[in-house]
């Protein structure tokens, strides 16, 4: 019998035997890990190892076209012709292995049962996965594209990674899995929840809070919190936090003689260059140029904030 508390062994995708890989992780409030790994093997025949038995599921999301044979529970399955962003799903309660005829370039999403139930806000779920590979999914493609490194922090922000991986799991579960109807969430956060959430989000840089911590403090799953926060504020948590930091930076640029490095530190940016990238994306101008145009200051004389 496989228990959800069993040690996760497929998270690092070693059984795929990739030639190179990079991994993103999000931890839920109760400590479960969702892992999202970009794995690549060169364009030649490639045999994987066998996955280990776990209570959970994984998805393969190809980034290019390739073909593979699969064995599930020791049984050979029909060959699959993968298309970009057309996900296939596999129940980890059966062993799985594959032979790729020409290598692969894909994302591997590893979701233990405990993480799935916490993210979607249900317990004791039993899923039914699609019998064949799904069609290319533009929503999934957009969510994955958002995880690429970006000028506003992208995958370097743990809060952003938590939010996006929860969004990917929620999207896949609602679109492809047969797990029954979840209870409809409330329209938004209550006043006390909203204040607590905003205070915790603004303290992210100092406290190390993750999205799971904020959701747990509000008594919600990650998915419930993200939906209710957006319904309340009009923005996802990461974008709301970014907008608050930019607003604070604008106030300090206009009403203080602090340098850009000092403003970056006070507003929760990683460093001065992070402030400049985020500010330029939000305002269409570097902070130094914005300050000069708004108040005629000569304190910051070029785009990198040097004096």
N, C-alpha and C positions, 0 to 999 in steps of 0.2 A: 504494500500500500504506500502511496506517495503522499506525504503531508506537505502542506504549504510552508511549514517551518523547516523543511529540509534545506540543507545548504545548497545555494545556487551554484551550478557548475557550468552553465551555458552562457553566462553573462559576458565573458570576455571573448567569445567566438573562437576560442582556440580550435574547436572541432572543425571549423571551416577551413583551417590551415591557410589563412590568407598570407600573402607575401608582405602586405603592410596593412595597418589598420590604425584608426584613431577613434576614441570613445568619448561620449558625453554621458553624464549620469545625473539623475534627479532622485533625491531621497524624499519619500513621503513622510508625513508627520509621525507615523508609527515605525519608521525605519526601513521600509521596503525600498529597494532600488529598482528604478527603471533605467535600462541601459540602451543607448543608441549608438551603434558602431558602424563606421564607414570601413568596409573591407574590400580589398582588391587582390585579385590573382591574375597573373599575366595571361595573354591570349594563347593558351594551349590547354590540352586536356588536363583536368584537375579533379582529383578524387578527395572528398572531405573525409573526416573521421565521423564517428557516430555521436550524436548528441546524447547527453545524459538525461535520465528520467527526472522530471520536476513537475510540480503542480503549477502550471502556467502555460503561456503560449509565446511564440515568437512570430515575427513577420519578416519577410524578405522583400525589400523595396528596391528594385533594380534601377540603375542610373543609365544603363545602355542595353542594347539587345544582346541576349545570349540564350543558349539552350542547355537543358540539364535533364538527366534522369534522376528519379528520387526513389528511395526506399523508406517506407513508413511502417514501423513495427515489423521490419524484415520483409515486407511485401513490395515488389517492384511496382511503381506507379507509371502511368503514361508520361511520356516526355513532355516537358513544358518549354514553350518558346516565350521567354521573358521579354516584356516591353517596358520601356522606361516609365517608372512611377505606377506600374500595375502590380499591386501588392499580392503576395501569396502568404497564407497563414498556416501555422502548424501547431498542433497540440503537443506540448512537451511531455505529456503522459505516455507518449509513444516515442521510441527511438527513431531518429531521422538521420539519413545520410544522403549524399548526392554525388553525381558525377557530372561536372560541367564540361561540355565539349570544347569550349574555347575560352576558359577563364571566366571571371566575373568582376563586376564593379557594382556594389550594392550597399544599401543600409540594412543593418540587422537590428530589429527592435525586440528587446527581451523584456517581457512583462510577467512577473510572478503573479499568482492569483491574488495574494494579499495587496499588491500594488494596484491591480486592476479594480478590485472591489473598493479600495479606498478612494481611488480617483473618480469612479463613477458614482460613488455614494450608495452602494448596495452591498449586501452580504450574502454568502452562500449561493453565489451565482453558478449556473452551469451554462457554458457557452456552446453554441453550434457554429463552427467555422464554415466559410464558403467552401464548396467542394472543389472549386477550380480557381485559378488565378483571376483576380478582378481586372476590370478594364482600367486603362490609365486614368488616374485620379488627379485633376488639376488642383483641387483643394489640398490634397496631400503634398503635391509638388510645391505649392506655395508655402506650406508650413515648413517643409524641409529647407527650402531656399532661405527662409527667414533665419535658420540656424547657422548659415554660413557667416564667417566673420564679416562684420559690417562697420561702417564709420561710427555707429552709435554703440558699439560695444559687442553686439552679436553674441557669439558663443562664449566670450570671455566673461559675461555676466551670469553668475550662478542663478540669480533670480529669473533672468530671461530664459535660461535653459530649463529650469523647473517649469516655468509657465508654458513653454513651447512643447516640451515632451508630454506634459499633461494634456495639452490641446491635441496633440497627435493621437495619443491613446484614446481620448474621448471621441475624436472624429472617427477613428477606425471602429471603435466599439459600437457607436451609434449607427454607422453606415453599413457595416459588414457582419457584425456578430449578432446572433439570436440569443439575447440574454434577458428578454422581458423588459417591460416598461419600468423605468425608474420613477420615483415620486417626483412630481413637478416641483422645482425649487421656488422659493419665495422670489418676489420681483426684485428685491435688492437687500442690502445690508440694513440692519437696524441702526439707529443713531449711535449706540454704544459700540457696536461692531465696527461701524465706519470709522469712528474716532480711533479705536484701538488699532485697526488695520493701517490707517494712515500714519499713526505714530510709529508703528513697528516698521513699516516700509521706509519711512524717512530715516530710520535708525539703521538701515541695512548695512551701510558702509562701516559703522562703528561697532555694531553688535554681532554681525555675521548672520543675521536672520535669513532664513530661506523661505520660499513661498509656502512650503509645508508648515513651517513654524507659525506663520501668520494665519494660515487657514485653520490650524489646530487651535490657536488661541481664540478664534472666532467660533469654534465648535462646528467647523464645516470640513468637508473633504476639499481637496485641491480644486477639483472641477466645479463643485458648488460655489466655492469662494470666488474663483475667477469669473464665473457667470454673474454672481450677485454684485461683485465689485464693479464690473463693467456696467451693469444695469444702474448702479448708484452714481457712478462718476462719469460714465460715458467713455471710459478708456480702460484697457487692460492694465493690470497692476504695474508692469514694467514701463509702459508708456506714460502712465500717470506719474510715476516716480521721476522719470526723465523730465517731464514737463515742469514738475515742481522744482527740480534742480536748476533747470534753465531759468525759471522765473526768479529764483533766489539769486542766481548769478547776474541776471539783468539788474536787479535791485542794487547789488553790491558794485557793479560796474558804474551805475549812474550816481551812486551816493556815497562812494568811498574812494580812497586813493590806494586801495589794496592792489597788489600785483596780480596777474592772472594765476600764478602758482598759488598764492594765498587764497584767492577766490575758489580755485578748484578744490583745495583742501576743505574749506569751510562748507562747500556745497555738496560734498560727497562724491566728487569725481575721483577717478583713480590717480590722475595727475593732470598737469597743465595741458598736455597734448590731447588727453581724453576730453577735457572741457572744450578745447578748440573744435574738435571734430563734432561733438554733439551740438554745440552752439551753432556752428555753421550749418549743420543739417536742419536744425529747428528754425533758425532765423534768416538763413540765406546770406549770412555775413559772419566774418570772424569776430570774436569778442573785442579784440583791439580796435578793429575798424568800426564796429558798432558803437563803442565808447566814444571814439573820436567824432563820429557823425552826430551822436546824440548830445554830447556836452562839450565838444571841442577840446577834450583832454589830449595832451601829448604824452601821457604816462606810458601808454603802450603804443609803440610806433610801427610795429609790423605784425604779420599774421601769427608768428609764433610767440608773441607776447613779450619779446625781449625789449629792453628799454633803449 
